[in-house]
Structures are given as C-alpha cells and as structure tokens.
Amino acid sequence: MLTAVLLAGGLVLGVSPVIIAIAAVAAIEPRLVLVGAAIWGVVAALRRRVARVSPDSEATLFRAMAAELRSGASLRGALAEAAHRVPQIPLGRSVRLAAAGMQMTEVAEAVETQLPENGRLAAAAFRLSDWSGARVADTFDGLAERAAATAELARERRAATAQARLSALIVGVAPLAFTVLLVATGRGAGLVAHGGLGWLVLGVGLGLETLGLLTVATIVRRAER
C-alpha cells in the first residue's frame, strides 16, 4: 500500500510515467528490471551498429571540405582531410580511390553511396569540378546548409512525435508487462484456470496488444519521415 501511495505521489509531482512504471515493476519483481535492462542494452548496441549517417555529420563534412578547398587544397586532398575530421561517415573507399588517382567519376559514385541524404548532390559537385575545373567551395557550403536544415527538421519531427511515442509505449507496454509480471510471480493462475479457453483468450489479448503496438510504431515512423 505504501509503495502504491509513493508511486502515485511521484506521478502527481510530475515524475516521468516511464520511471514510475520501472519503479513499480522493481517493487513487485526486481528480477524483471534486470532482464529489461539487459534487453535494453542489447537493443541499444544493435541500434548503434546500424545507425545511419546523420545529416549533422554530412553538414560537418561539407563545411570541412569547403574550408580545405578555400585554403588551396585539391578536391582529392579536401576529401581526405574532411573524412579524417568526420570519422562518423565511412568514406574510406572514396578516400582510397581519390588517393589512388582513379577517375573522379568513380570517386563521385563512391561518395554518393556513402552519403544517404546529400550523396547525389555531392557527387554532382565532384563531377562538376572534374569536368570544368571550377572551385566548388561555395557548392559545398550550400550543401552544408542544406544538410543542417534537414537535421533541424528531423529534430523538430522527433520532438513533435515524442509525446505520441511515450503515450503509445505506456498504453501498449503496460498491459503486456503486467501480464508477464503475473505469470512470472505465479499470480496468473486465474488467467489459465479455464484450460484451453483461458490460454486462447490470453493469446488473443497479447496478439491484439502486439498488433496495436506495431500499428502505432508504423504511424509514428511514417510521421517522422
């Protein structure tokens, strides 16, 4: 009873509902918190491994290239120096092609595949410089501004959908967590007291919950594009 009062008091005082939910689970079954933390760590590690190149990183790369070009560096040298400054972008293949003296069209194609947001425009700047010999520092400055604007729009979209994601997480995950908690603590015997019918109802309920979560996740993901 005291635990429930403390949790309710925290909710009234404005504590994040996620923290309240974690505290509630910890009070009832601490082992589930450890399992959840382990799962969260694995998911976070996987997300870092598959993370895409961000527009902010592209903006930093283009600014570095523009600065190098204005200081007198060649386009190949500017690419190598900028790639060294922005290790978040895997430009190793492009740098190797440029250092080996390969045709600029090949370098441009490699750059295009490694920059998901502005790869085509960057490749066009490489080709323009190769064909005309023009200095393209201003072009890369423009690409940097474009990438920075894209990053700002992405942040605004994430902020706009943050409340929706949090609400969906609480509403969707709470019943699932409560069901798992009942089963793990042996208090869910009543759920399956009716044999096959009880398991059927439980399975249908969990299936509908999962479907709802997937639907909300799809809607939020599309809204962020």
N, C-alpha and C positions, 0 to 999 in steps of 0.2 A: 504493500500500500504506500509506504514511504517512497519507494522507487517511482511509482506512478505519479505521485504528487510532485516529486522533484523534476521528472521529465516534463510534466505539464507546465510547471513553473518556468522551465527553460524555454518551452515553446512560446509561452506568453511574453517572455522577456525578449523574444526575437532571435533566439538561437536557431541556427540552420536546421531545418527538418531532417536533413541527412545525418547531422550529428546526433540529433535526438533519436533517430532510428537505430544508429550504431550503438548508442548508449543503452537503448532498450534491449537490443539483442545481447550485448555484453552482460547486462544484468541477469538475463534469463539463461543464456548458454554461452559462456565466454569462448568455447572452442569454435563456435561458428564464426566469431570475429577473426580468429587466426586463419581459418580456412578462407574467409573472404579476403583477408589481407594478402594471402599467398596468391589467390586468383587474380586480384588486382595488380600485383606485381608482375605476374606473367603477362597479363594483357597490356600493361604499360610498356613492358620491354618489347613486345611484338609490335606495338604501335610505333615505337621509336625506330624500329628496324625498317618498317615500311613507310615511314614518313616521307611525304613528297617535298620537293624543293619549294620553299615558301617564296612568295613574291617579295618579301623583305630582303631575302638573300639575293634574289635577282637584282633588286634595286642597288644593293651594295656592290654587286659585281659590276654593273654598268657604270656606276659612279667611279669605281676604281679604274675601269678601262678608259673612261673619258679623261681622267686625271693623267693617266700614263701617256695617252696619245698627245695631250697638250704639253707634256714635258718633253716630247720629242721621240718617244718610243714608237717602234713599228707596231702594226696591228698584231703580229705574232707575239712580239715581246709583251705588249699590253695584255694580251690574253693570258700569257703565262704568269705575269705578275699579279693580275687580278684574281686568277684561280688560286694562287698561293694565299691571297688575303681572305678568300671566302672558301674555306675548306668544306663548308656545308654542301656545296654543289660539286658533284662528281664530274669534274671536267678533265680528268686525267687523259682520256682518249683524245680529246680535242687538242690538248697541250702537246701530247706526243706527236700528233700529226703535224701540228704547226712547227714544232722543233725539228722534225724530220724533213721539212721543206716540201711537204705534199701540197698539191694544188689547193688554193683557197676554197674552191667549191667543196672539196672533201672535208675541210675543216669546218666550213659552214654547215654541212649536213650533220656532222657530229655535234656541233653546238646546238643545232635545232632539236636533236633528240634528247639533249640533256637539260634543256630549259623548258619546262612544261607550260609556263604562262606566256613567255615572250620569245620562244625559240625561233619562230618563223621570222619575226621582225629582226631579231639579232642576226640570223643567218643572212637576211637580205642586206643588212648593213655590211657584213663581211664581203658579200658578193659585189656590192656597190663599190667598196674600197678597192677590190681586186680589179674590177673592170675599168674604173675611171681614175684610180689613184687619188681619189678625194680623201680629205681628212674627215673622219666621221665622228669626231669627239662630240659635236653637238647632237648627233643622232643618238649616241649612247646616253647623253644627258636626258634626252627626251624619253628614251626607253626606261631610264631610272625613274623619272617622274611617273610614267605610266605604271610601272610595277609598284611604286609606292602608293599610288591611288588605288590599285587593285587590292593591296594589302589592307589599306584603310577600310575599303568597302567590306572585305572579308571579316574584319574585326567588328564592324557595325552589325553585320548579319549574325555573327555569333552572339553578340550582346543582345540582339533582338529576340533570338530564339533560346536564350539561356533559361528564361523562366519557363518556357514550354518544355524544355528538356528536363528541368528539375521536377516540374509537376508530373510529367509522364513517368519519371523514374520513381517518384514516391507512390503515385497511384498504382502503377503497374507492378513494381517490385514488392511493395508491402504485403499483398496477399500471398505472393509466392514465398517470400521469406517467412511469413507466419506459418504457412503450411509445412515448409521444410523444418521449421523450428518445432512444430507439434510432433512431426514424425521422429525427429532426432531425439527428442526428450521423452518419447514414449507416451505422449499425451494425445496422440492422434488415433487411438484405437477406435474411437467413435466414428471416425471417417470411413472405416472399412468394416464396421460392425455388421453390415448387411451383405457381406460376401462380395460376389461379383458385381452387384449393383452399386455398392459403395465405391469399389475401385473404378467402375465406369464413370460415375459422377465425378470422382476426383480427377480422373484423366481428362474428361471433357472440360472441367473447370480450368485445369492447368493449361490445356491446349488453347482455350479461348484467351486466357491471360497472355500466353506467349504470342498468339496471333495479334492481340491488341498492342503488345509492346513492339512487335515488328512493324505494324501499321504506323504507329506514332513515330518510330525511328525513321521510317521511309519518308513520312511527311516532313519531318524536321530536316532530314538530309537534303531533300529537294528544295526546301526553303532556303538552305544555306548556299545553294549553287548560284 
